[in-house]
Amino acid sequence: MNLFGNVIRSSAQDPAPEQTTVAERMEEAYKAAELGDYPTALAIWGPLAHAGVARAQNNIGACFAEGLGVEMDKPLAAKWLALSASASDPVGQRNLASLYFKGEGVEQDDVRAAELYRGAAQAGDGPSQDMLSWILLESDVIESDHAEALRWALAAAKQGIASSMTRVGMIYHNALGVERDPRAAVEWWQRGALAGDADGQAMLGAAYHLGSGVPTDRLTAFVWLLRARAGRSNLAARFFATVEAALSEEEIAEAEYRAAQPLPQSSP
């Protein structure tokens, strides 16, 4: 997950000199951070953060949260991220939401986390849209809202977030506010699987094993389950041994070979 967001650029055609300077300094800091030179990045972000640049405040907070170039300090991270979030910076809102969600540096608070994720999601932040959709389905504190969960998962999926692709599939599979649609579920699991989501790979493997939404194909099922297990998906374990037992040694070897190849651009 990108803790720092994108480079700040002025949208004005003829920006004031100080705006140009901020953008150029931010870009210089990002380049240093990309090279792992966080002390240099922090030396640039620090004065900008103190001057009220919200994204710089986020970046300082993210460094304290993760121990990047400084000693990890979650409470101090929360203070910097709160400044960024109060200025409606979506990345600051997302990173502060993560602290509230985990109870790191602040008291754990799902409600506050959801509020922050919602603000960032409404601003178009894909990871926040993904997390908000998860909270609206899974939280024990926030009231479930299947329609909203689907809306935000679709928004995040449109931005290429694989876990949301898988979640859309689960919504159709479990008929959460929609009619159950095995074919739609498989289509979304395939998108998530091809984008590298291990849970999507596990569910796609299960679909091929059970013949749900696709014709039964245990060899293809095992290919996806192997990928899912390699990606540490807990969902793969439920089906793995059963599918493996149904295959010959030659088929298992073929599946292992296929699973070791780069992800295909379409289903195998």
C-alpha positions in Angstrom: 0.0 0.0 0.0 1.3 3.5 -0.9 1.7 5.3 2.4 2.8 8.5 0.8 0.4 9.0 -2.1 1.3 10.6 -5.4 3.5 13.6 -6.1 1.7 16.8 -5.4 1.4 18.9 -8.6 -0.4 22.2 -9.0 -3.4 22.2 -11.4 -2.9 25.8 -12.2 -1.5 26.6 -15.6 0.6 29.4 -14.2 1.3 28.5 -10.6 2.8 31.0 -8.2 6.5 30.6 -7.5 5.9 29.2 -4.0 3.5 26.5 -5.3 6.1 25.4 -7.9 8.7 25.3 -5.2 6.6 23.1 -2.9 5.8 20.7 -5.8 9.4 20.5 -6.8 10.6 19.9 -3.2 7.9 17.2 -2.7 9.0 15.5 -5.9 12.6 15.6 -4.7 11.6 14.0 -1.4 9.6 11.3 -3.2 12.6 10.4 -5.3 14.8 10.1 -2.2 12.2 7.9 -0.5 11.9 5.6 -3.6 15.7 5.0 -3.2 15.3 4.3 0.5 16.9 7.5 1.5 14.3 8.5 4.1 16.6 10.9 6.1 16.8 13.1 3.0 13.1 12.8 2.3 12.3 13.7 5.9 14.6 16.6 5.9 12.5 18.0 3.0 9.1 17.0 4.3 9.8 18.3 7.8 9.7 22.0 7.1 6.9 21.6 4.6 4.8 19.7 7.3 5.5 22.4 9.8 4.4 25.0 7.2 1.0 23.2 6.9 1.5 21.1 3.7 -1.0 18.3 4.4 0.6 15.6 2.3 4.0 16.3 3.9 2.3 15.9 7.3 1.0 12.6 6.1 4.4 11.5 4.9 6.0 12.5 8.2 3.3 10.5 10.1 3.7 7.5 7.8 7.5 7.4 8.5 6.9 7.5 12.3 4.2 4.8 11.9 6.5 2.5 10.0 9.9 3.4 11.4 11.2 4.7 8.0 14.3 6.8 8.7 13.2 7.5 12.3 12.4 5.4 15.3 8.9 4.0 15.2 6.5 6.1 17.2 2.8 5.4 16.7 1.4 8.1 19.0 3.6 10.7 17.2 2.5 9.3 13.9 -1.1 9.7 14.9 -0.5 13.4 15.7 1.0 14.1 12.3 -1.6 12.1 10.5 -4.4 13.8 12.4 -3.1 17.2 11.0 -3.1 15.8 7.5 -6.5 14.2 7.9 -8.0 17.4 9.3 -7.0 19.1 6.1 -8.9 16.5 4.2 -5.8 14.8 2.6 -7.2 11.4 1.6 -3.9 9.6 2.1 -3.6 11.1 5.6 -7.2 10.1 6.3 -6.5 6.6 5.1 -3.3 6.2 7.2 -4.9 7.6 10.3 -7.9 5.3 9.8 -5.5 2.4 9.7 -4.1 3.4 13.2 -7.7 3.6 14.6 -8.6 0.3 13.0 -5.6 -1.5 14.5 -5.5 0.5 17.8 -1.9 1.6 17.2 -1.0 5.0 18.8 -4.7 5.7 19.4 -7.5 3.8 21.1 -9.0 1.2 18.8 -12.1 2.6 17.2 -13.9 1.0 14.2 -16.4 3.8 14.0 -13.7 6.5 13.7 -11.8 4.4 11.3 -14.8 4.0 9.1 -15.5 7.7 9.1 -11.9 8.4 8.0 -12.0 5.7 5.3 -15.3 7.1 4.0 -13.9 10.6 3.7 -10.9 9.2 1.7 -13.0 6.9 -0.3 -15.3 9.8 -1.3 -12.2 11.6 -2.5 -11.3 8.7 -4.8 -8.7 6.9 -2.7 -8.8 3.2 -3.9 -7.3 1.5 -0.9 -9.8 3.4 1.3 -12.7 2.3 -0.9 -11.5 -1.3 -0.5 -11.2 -1.0 3.3 -14.6 0.7 3.6 -16.3 -2.0 1.6 -14.7 -4.6 3.9 -15.8 -2.8 7.1 -19.4 -2.5 5.8 -19.4 -6.3 5.3 -17.3 -7.7 8.2 -17.2 -5.2 11.1 -18.9 -6.3 14.3 -19.3 -2.6 15.3 -20.4 -0.9 12.1 -23.9 -1.8 10.8 -23.7 -3.9 7.7 -24.7 -2.3 4.4 -24.4 -4.7 1.5 -25.4 -2.2 -1.2 -22.8 0.3 0.0 -20.2 -2.4 0.4 -20.7 -3.5 -3.2 -20.6 0.1 -4.4 -17.3 0.8 -2.8 -15.8 -2.6 -3.8 -16.7 -1.9 -7.4 -15.1 1.6 -7.2 -11.9 0.1 -5.8 -11.9 -2.8 -8.3 -12.2 -0.2 -11.1 -8.9 1.2 -9.8 -7.3 -2.2 -10.0 -7.5 -3.3 -6.4 -7.5 -7.1 -6.5 -9.0 -7.7 -3.0 -12.0 -5.7 -4.0 -12.4 -7.8 -7.2 -12.5 -10.9 -5.0 -14.9 -9.3 -2.6 -17.4 -8.5 -5.4 -17.3 -12.2 -6.3 -18.0 -13.1 -2.7 -21.0 -10.7 -2.6 -22.5 -12.4 -5.6 -21.6 -15.9 -4.3 -23.2 -15.3 -0.9 -26.2 -13.2 -2.3 -25.4 -10.2 -0.1 -27.9 -7.7 -1.2 -28.0 -9.2 -4.7 -29.4 -12.3 -6.3 -26.9 -15.2 -6.1 -25.0 -15.4 -9.4 -22.3 -18.1 -9.5 -21.2 -17.0 -13.0 -20.7 -13.4 -11.9 -18.9 -14.6 -8.8 -16.5 -16.6 -10.9 -15.9 -13.7 -13.3 -14.9 -11.5 -10.4 -12.8 -14.1 -8.7 -11.0 -14.6 -12.0 -10.3 -10.9 -12.2 -8.9 -10.9 -8.6 -7.0 -14.1 -9.2 -5.3 -12.7 -12.3 -4.5 -9.5 -10.4 -2.7 -11.6 -7.8 -5.2 -11.8 -4.9 -4.6 -15.2 -3.2 -8.2 -15.4 -1.8 -9.5 -14.8 -5.3 -7.2 -17.6 -6.6 -8.5 -19.9 -3.8 -12.2 -19.2 -4.6 -11.6 -19.6 -8.3 -10.0 -23.0 -7.6 -13.0 -24.0 -5.5 -15.3 -23.0 -8.3 -13.5 -25.2 -10.8 -13.5 -28.0 -8.3 -17.2 -27.7 -7.5 -18.4 -26.8 -11.0 -20.0 -23.6 -9.7 -20.3 -21.0 -12.4 -17.8 -22.9 -14.6 -17.5 -26.5 -15.8 -15.7 -28.8 -13.4 -12.0 -29.0 -14.0 -10.0 -30.4 -11.2 -6.6 -29.8 -12.8 -7.3 -26.1 -13.3 -8.7 -26.0 -9.8 -5.5 -27.4 -8.4 -3.4 -24.9 -10.4 -5.3 -22.0 -8.7 -5.3 -23.7 -5.3 -1.5 -24.1 -5.6 -1.2 -20.4 -6.4 -3.5 -19.5 -3.5 -1.5 -21.6 -1.0 1.7 -20.0 -2.2 0.0 -16.6 -1.5 -0.9 -17.7 2.0 -4.7 -17.8 1.5 -6.4 -19.6 4.3 -9.3 -20.3 2.0 -7.3 -22.8 0.0 -6.9 -25.3 2.7 -10.5 -26.3 2.7 -10.3 -27.7 -0.8 -6.6 -28.5 -1.3 -6.4 -32.1 -0.1 -9.6 -33.2 -1.7 -8.6 -31.9 -5.1 -5.1 -33.2 -4.8 -6.4 -36.7 -4.0 -8.5 -36.7 -7.1 -5.5 -36.2 -9.4 -2.9 -38.5 -10.8 0.8 -38.0 -10.2 1.2 -36.7 -13.7 -1.7 -34.3 -13.3 -0.2 -33.0 -10.1 3.1 -32.4 -11.7 1.4 -30.6 -14.6 -0.5 -28.4 -12.2 2.6 -27.6 -10.2 4.4 -26.6 -13.5 1.5 -24.4 -14.5 1.2 -22.8 -11.1 4.9 -21.9 -11.2 4.5 -19.9 -14.4 3.8 -16.1 -14.5 0.1 -15.3 -14.1 -1.7 -15.6 -17.4 -3.7 -12.8 -19.0 -6.8 -15.0 -19.2 -8.0 -18.1 -17.3 -5.9 -21.2 -17.9 
